[in-house]
């Protein structure tokens, strides 16, 4: 009879382990509560989710369905579908032999690794030795060999008090901190590849994003708004039952005014300074503690280190965070594929038609401030906010 996985070992993010015991327990219990609600929403049945300091054990016969959901839970470093049994050494060995018989191929190499918590009549080394010997003697026809350095299979055994869990696979989780543990941030989002990835990185660190998209009007692409909505919806899959607010701010008229009144080569710098001011105001309205962008050093003319400093000067009280600041494009694209936003972002759209042919890569602060005197910045910001459209996207509430 084939062995049946009936449990999942859940390991929490490594950085959670560096917190004080009080904070660590709060974070880990928060993650467990999130997992319960996520499983219930997706109708994945489970007997119980048992929490213990530094670990959680999910008892379910639907390990495949549960595993698919756990890959999207922030705060989990890894997890392993497992077979639960008692801590009796003979029971453990029997399960390990059955699992090896079902999974190991002929001439394979393997190792046994035991992790043990509690008082038992054996040591972890005893378990490794006994289980290894039983597998070799019971499955002689497979011609198996022990290889402790580079095994094809690792038979994992986790013993905790009177229970034991046997597993072969360790699946990577996203890591990070539980949702909402670090507050709100305003995330500028375009239809491109970078900004959704930057937002996701902040989400992984426990931040709740408030998304801000600037509609460029005649200078942009009418398809971009739809892309942004779908990108936020895709990101919401990582934040079950948490409303994600989206602001769509008209920016075409402001951009036209910049084009009409200011030096052409400073268009991008001046444009972003207005955007940052709007973002700062929305951060104040939303109680957000930072502004997040997808900018990377040198990727565009406005993203030279010098220009980034000039642009950021427009904000006075809210820090600007750039998670991708040192990323190469291929790294960002790889992460976009992992989180599910790449295909949407990669859909064809025209770029900003207001971009100058020869943009400044080293804007001088004095010149920028002088050019801004030609603009009624406060009026531009106020009108943008007055005309802003606001809505919410919530995964798990009929939106996805």
C-alpha positions in Angstrom: 0.0 0.0 0.0 1.5 3.4 -1.0 2.5 5.7 1.8 0.3 8.8 2.2 1.5 12.3 3.1 -0.7 13.5 5.9 1.1 16.5 7.4 3.3 19.5 6.4 6.2 20.9 8.5 6.2 24.7 8.3 9.4 26.6 9.1 9.2 30.3 9.7 11.4 33.0 8.2 15.0 33.0 9.5 14.8 36.7 10.4 11.8 36.1 12.6 14.1 33.9 14.7 16.3 36.9 15.5 13.4 38.8 17.2 12.7 38.9 20.9 10.7 35.8 22.1 7.6 38.0 22.5 7.8 39.4 19.0 8.8 36.1 17.5 5.7 34.3 19.0 3.4 37.2 17.9 4.8 37.0 14.3 4.6 33.2 14.1 1.1 33.0 15.5 0.0 35.8 13.0 1.3 33.6 10.2 -0.6 30.6 11.5 -3.8 32.6 11.7 -3.3 33.7 8.1 -2.7 30.1 6.9 -5.9 28.9 8.6 -8.0 31.6 6.9 -6.3 31.0 3.5 -6.9 27.2 3.7 -10.5 27.7 4.7 -11.2 30.2 1.9 -9.8 27.7 -0.6 -11.8 24.8 0.9 -8.6 22.8 1.7 -9.6 20.6 4.6 -7.2 20.1 7.5 -7.5 18.4 10.9 -5.5 21.0 12.8 -2.6 23.5 12.6 -0.4 22.9 15.6 1.9 25.7 16.6 5.1 25.3 18.6 7.9 27.8 19.1 9.7 28.1 15.8 7.6 25.5 13.9 4.1 24.8 12.8 2.6 21.4 11.8 -0.3 21.2 9.5 -2.2 18.0 9.6 -4.1 17.5 6.3 -4.6 14.8 3.7 -4.6 17.5 1.0 -0.9 18.2 1.1 -0.6 19.0 -2.6 -3.4 21.7 -2.5 -2.1 23.1 0.8 1.5 23.2 -0.5 0.5 25.3 -3.5 -1.0 27.9 -1.2 1.9 27.9 1.3 4.3 29.0 -1.4 2.6 32.4 -1.3 2.6 32.9 2.5 5.0 35.6 3.7 6.9 34.6 6.8 7.5 31.0 5.7 11.1 30.1 4.9 10.4 26.6 3.8 8.0 23.7 4.3 8.0 19.9 3.8 5.1 17.6 3.0 5.5 14.8 5.5 4.2 11.5 6.9 3.4 11.8 10.6 3.8 8.8 12.9 4.8 8.2 16.5 8.3 8.7 18.0 8.8 5.0 18.4 12.0 4.2 16.5 10.6 1.0 14.9 7.6 2.9 13.6 9.9 5.6 12.2 12.1 3.1 10.5 9.0 1.3 9.0 7.7 4.5 7.5 11.1 5.4 6.2 11.5 2.1 4.5 8.1 2.3 2.9 8.8 5.8 1.6 12.2 4.8 0.3 10.7 1.8 -1.5 8.2 4.0 -3.2 10.5 6.9 -4.1 14.1 5.7 -4.5 15.3 4.5 -7.8 17.8 1.7 -8.3 21.5 2.5 -7.5 20.5 5.7 -5.8 22.5 7.4 -3.0 20.8 8.7 0.1 21.4 10.2 3.5 19.3 10.3 6.7 19.1 13.5 8.7 17.3 13.6 12.0 16.3 16.7 14.0 14.9 15.9 17.5 13.2 17.9 20.3 12.3 16.3 23.6 13.5 13.3 25.7 13.8 10.0 23.9 15.6 6.7 24.5 17.8 7.4 21.5 19.9 10.1 20.0 19.6 11.7 16.6 22.7 9.8 15.5 21.1 6.6 16.6 18.1 7.4 14.4 20.3 8.2 11.4 22.2 4.9 11.9 19.2 2.7 12.6 17.0 4.0 9.7 19.9 3.9 7.3 20.7 0.3 8.1 17.0 -0.7 7.8 16.7 0.9 4.4 19.8 -0.8 3.1 18.8 -4.2 4.5 15.2 -4.0 3.4 15.8 -2.7 -0.1 18.9 -4.8 -1.1 17.5 -5.3 -4.6 17.8 -1.5 -5.3 21.6 -1.5 -4.6 21.4 1.7 -2.6 24.4 3.5 -1.1 24.8 6.0 1.6 26.4 9.3 0.6 26.5 11.9 3.3 28.1 14.6 1.1 26.0 14.7 -2.0 23.0 12.3 -1.8 20.4 11.9 -4.5 17.8 11.6 -1.7 17.8 13.0 1.8 15.4 11.2 4.2 14.4 13.9 6.7 13.1 13.0 10.1 11.8 15.5 12.6 10.9 14.2 16.0 9.1 16.4 18.5 8.1 14.8 21.8 5.8 11.9 21.0 5.4 12.6 17.3 7.7 12.1 14.3 7.5 13.5 10.7 9.3 11.9 7.8 9.9 13.8 4.5 12.0 13.9 1.4 11.3 17.3 0.0 11.9 20.8 1.2 10.0 23.5 -0.7 11.2 27.1 -0.5 8.8 29.8 0.8 9.0 33.5 0.2 10.4 34.3 3.6 10.1 37.7 5.1 7.7 39.0 7.8 3.9 38.5 8.3 1.6 40.8 6.4 1.1 44.2 8.0 3.8 43.9 10.6 5.7 46.9 9.2 3.0 49.4 8.3 1.8 51.0 5.0 3.9 52.3 2.1 2.9 54.2 -1.0 4.1 52.2 -4.1 4.3 54.0 -7.4 3.3 51.5 -10.1 3.4 51.8 -13.8 2.6 49.1 -16.4 6.3 48.0 -16.5 8.3 45.2 -15.0 10.1 47.0 -12.2 7.5 48.7 -10.0 5.4 45.6 -9.3 8.5 43.7 -8.2 9.6 46.6 -6.0 6.1 46.5 -4.4 6.3 42.8 -3.9 9.7 43.1 -2.1 8.2 45.5 0.3 5.1 43.2 0.8 7.5 40.4 1.7 9.0 42.6 4.4 5.6 43.0 6.1 4.5 46.2 4.4 1.0 46.8 3.1 1.2 48.7 -0.2 -1.0 51.6 -1.3 -0.6 51.7 -5.0 -0.3 55.0 -6.9 -0.5 55.1 -10.7 -0.1 58.3 -12.8 -2.2 58.4 -15.9 -0.2 60.2 -18.5 -3.2 61.0 -20.6 -2.3 61.8 -24.3 1.4 61.2 -23.5 0.7 57.6 -22.4 -1.0 54.4 -23.5 -4.7 53.9 -22.8 -4.0 50.2 -22.1 -1.7 50.9 -19.2 -4.5 51.5 -16.7 -5.9 48.0 -17.4 -2.4 46.6 -17.0 -1.9 48.3 -13.7 -5.3 47.0 -12.4 -4.3 43.4 -13.4 -0.9 43.8 -11.8 -2.3 44.8 -8.5 -4.8 42.0 -8.7 -1.9 39.6 -9.3 0.0 41.0 -6.3 -3.1 40.7 -4.2 -2.8 36.9 -4.5 0.1 37.3 -2.0 -2.1 39.2 0.4 -5.3 37.2 1.0 -8.2 39.2 2.4 -6.2 42.4 2.7 -7.6 45.3 0.8 -5.1 46.9 -1.6 -5.9 50.5 -2.2 -5.2 52.0 -5.7 -5.0 55.6 -6.6 -5.2 56.6 -10.3 -4.0 60.2 -10.6 -4.4 62.2 -13.8 -1.0 63.5 -14.8 -1.3 64.4 -18.5 -2.2 68.1 -17.9 0.7 68.6 -15.5 3.1 67.0 -17.9 1.9 69.2 -20.7 2.5 72.3 -18.5 6.0 71.1 -17.8 6.6 70.6 -21.5 5.2 74.0 -22.4 7.0 76.1 -19.8 10.3 74.3 -18.8 13.5 73.3 -20.4 13.0 70.2 -22.5 15.9 68.2 -21.2 14.6 68.5 -17.6 11.2 67.1 -18.4 11.7 63.7 -16.7 13.3 65.2 -13.6 10.6 67.8 -13.2 7.8 65.3 -13.9 9.0 62.9 -11.2 9.4 65.7 -8.7 5.7 66.5 -9.1 4.9 62.8 -8.8 6.9 62.5 -5.6 5.0 65.5 -4.1 1.7 63.8 -4.9 2.9 60.6 -3.5 4.0 62.3 -0.3 0.5 63.8 0.1 -1.1 60.5 -0.4 1.3 58.9 2.2 0.1 61.5 4.7 -3.5 60.8 3.9 -3.0 57.0 4.2 -0.8 57.0 7.2 2.0 55.5 5.1 5.6 55.7 6.4 7.5 55.7 3.0 7.3 56.0 -0.8 8.4 53.0 -2.8 9.6 53.1 -6.4 11.0 50.6 -8.9 14.0 52.8 -9.8 17.4 51.3 -10.4 20.7 53.2 -10.6 21.5 54.1 -14.2 18.6 52.3 -15.9 17.2 55.5 -17.4 18.4 59.0 -17.7 16.3 60.2 -14.8 17.7 57.3 -12.7 21.4 58.3 -12.6 22.5 58.6 -9.0 22.8 62.3 -9.3 19.3 62.7 -10.8 17.8 60.5 -8.1 19.1 62.7 -5.4 17.7 65.8 -7.2 14.3 64.2 -7.6 14.1 63.0 -4.0 14.8 66.5 -2.8 11.1 67.3 -3.7 9.9 65.2 -0.7 10.5 66.7 2.7 9.1 64.3 5.3 8.6 60.9 3.8 11.6 58.7 2.9 11.8 57.2 -0.6 12.7 53.5 -0.7 14.1 51.8 -3.9 14.2 48.0 -3.4 15.7 47.5 -6.9 18.3 50.2 -6.7 21.2 47.8 -7.4 19.3 45.2 -9.5 20.3 44.4 -13.0 17.3 44.0 -15.4 17.7 40.3 -15.7 17.4 39.9 -11.9 14.2 41.9 -11.8 12.7 39.9 -14.7 13.6 36.7 -13.0 11.8 37.8 -9.9 8.8 39.1 -11.9 8.4 35.6 -13.4 8.5 34.1 -9.9 5.8 36.3 -8.5 3.6 36.1 -11.5 3.7 39.7 -12.8 6.1 39.3 -15.8 3.6 38.3 -18.5 1.3 41.2 -17.7 4.1 43.7 -17.5 5.7 42.4 -20.8 2.5 43.1 -22.8 3.2 45.7 -25.5 2.5 49.3 -24.8 4.0 52.6 -26.0 6.3 54.5 -23.7 5.9 58.1 -22.5 5.6 60.4 -25.5 6.8 63.4 -23.4 10.3 62.0 -22.9 12.9 64.4 -24.5 15.4 63.1 -27.1 18.4 64.3 -25.0 17.4 64.2 -21.3 19.7 65.5 -18.7 21.6 62.9 -16.8 23.1 65.3 -14.3 20.5 67.9 -13.5 21.7 70.8 -11.4 19.6 71.6 -8.3 19.7 75.3 -8.8 18.5 75.1 -12.4 15.8 72.7 -11.5 14.5 74.9 -8.7 14.6 77.9 -11.1 12.6 76.0 -13.7 10.0 75.0 -11.1 9.4 78.7 -10.4 7.7 78.7 -13.8 5.1 76.2 -12.5 2.4 76.5 -9.9 3.4 73.3 -8.1 0.9 73.5 -5.3 -1.9 74.0 -7.7 -0.7 71.1 -9.9 -0.6 68.8 -6.8 -4.0 69.9 -5.5 -5.8 69.4 -8.8 -4.2 66.0 -9.3 -5.4 64.9 -5.8 -8.9 66.4 -6.4 -9.2 64.4 -9.6 -7.7 61.2 -8.3 -9.7 58.0 -8.6 -9.5 55.6 -5.6 -10.6 52.0 -5.4 -9.7 48.7 -3.7 -8.8 45.3 -4.9 -9.1 42.4 -2.4 -8.1 38.8 -3.1 -10.5 36.4 -1.6 -13.5 38.6 -1.9 -14.7 38.0 -5.4 -12.1 40.1 -7.1 -9.8 37.2 -8.1 
